[in-house]
Amino acid sequence: MSSTDTELKTRVKPKVERPKLHKVILLNDDFTPRHFVVRVLQAVFRIGEDQAARIMYVAHTRGACVVSVYPKDIAETKADEATDLAKEAGHPLQFTTEPEE
């Protein structure tokens, strides 16, 4: 038996970090109809009408509102999808993302 047979081998497990989360933010504008904003929130973010109306109202009164939090890629995709729906309908409604702290 050689000395290498009896030595313990150490295994190193790589630490897997959770993906950084990003907030999707609804930006208020004074031109997009409120009912349209609610419909976009329901369609893209799969939230109920009451919750969508609350988010729309907070954005309307405060200038912006966090809609939801996702991993970066999903947040950017949803923000782009929602903004694109508004553009297609001729509205200036915008969604943006930023890292969660």
C-alpha positions in Angstrom: 0.0 0.0 0.0 1.5 3.3 -1.0 1.1 6.6 0.9 -1.2 8.0 -1.8 -3.7 5.2 -1.1 -4.3 6.3 2.4 -4.3 10.1 1.9 -7.7 11.8 2.0 -8.6 13.7 -1.0 -10.4 17.0 -0.6 -13.3 17.9 -2.9 -14.0 21.5 -3.5 -17.6 22.3 -4.2 -18.1 25.5 -6.2 -20.4 28.0 -4.6 -23.4 28.7 -6.7 -24.7 32.2 -6.3 -28.3 33.0 -6.7 -28.9 35.2 -9.7 -29.1 38.9 -8.9 -32.7 40.1 -8.9 -34.0 43.1 -10.8 -37.1 45.3 -10.3 -39.4 46.0 -13.1 -40.6 49.6 -12.7 -43.7 51.2 -14.3 -43.0 54.9 -15.2 -45.9 57.3 -15.1 -46.9 59.4 -18.1 -49.8 61.7 -18.5 -51.0 60.3 -21.8 -51.6 56.6 -21.6 -55.1 55.7 -20.5 -55.3 54.1 -17.1 -57.4 51.2 -18.3 -54.7 50.4 -20.9 -52.0 50.4 -18.2 -54.1 47.9 -16.1 -54.6 45.7 -19.2 -50.8 45.6 -19.9 -50.0 44.8 -16.3 -52.5 42.0 -16.4 -51.3 40.6 -19.7 -47.6 40.8 -19.2 -47.2 40.3 -15.4 -50.1 38.0 -14.9 -51.6 39.9 -12.0 -55.2 40.5 -11.1 -57.2 43.5 -12.0 -57.3 45.0 -8.5 -53.6 44.6 -8.0 -52.9 46.1 -11.4 -55.1 49.0 -10.7 -53.2 49.6 -7.4 -49.9 49.5 -9.2 -51.1 51.9 -11.8 -52.4 54.3 -9.2 -49.2 54.3 -7.2 -47.2 55.0 -10.4 -49.7 57.8 -11.3 -49.4 59.5 -7.9 -45.7 58.9 -7.2 -44.2 58.9 -10.7 -43.1 55.3 -10.7 -44.0 51.9 -9.1 -42.2 48.6 -8.8 -44.3 46.0 -10.6 -42.4 42.9 -9.7 -38.9 41.4 -9.1 -37.3 38.8 -11.3 -33.9 37.5 -12.4 -32.3 40.1 -14.7 -33.1 38.4 -18.0 -36.7 37.8 -17.2 -37.1 41.4 -15.8 -35.7 42.9 -19.0 -37.8 40.7 -21.2 -41.1 41.6 -19.3 -40.2 45.3 -19.3 -39.5 45.2 -23.1 -42.7 43.2 -23.8 -44.8 45.7 -21.8 -43.2 48.7 -23.4 -43.6 47.2 -26.9 -47.3 46.6 -26.3 -47.7 50.2 -25.5 -45.8 51.4 -28.5 -47.8 49.1 -30.8 -51.0 50.7 -29.4 -49.5 54.2 -29.9 -49.0 55.0 -26.2 -45.8 56.4 -24.6 -46.0 54.0 -21.5 -42.6 52.8 -20.4 -41.2 50.1 -18.1 -37.6 49.9 -17.0 -35.5 47.7 -14.8 -32.9 48.2 -12.1 -31.0 45.9 -9.7 -32.6 45.1 -6.4 -30.5 46.2 -3.5 
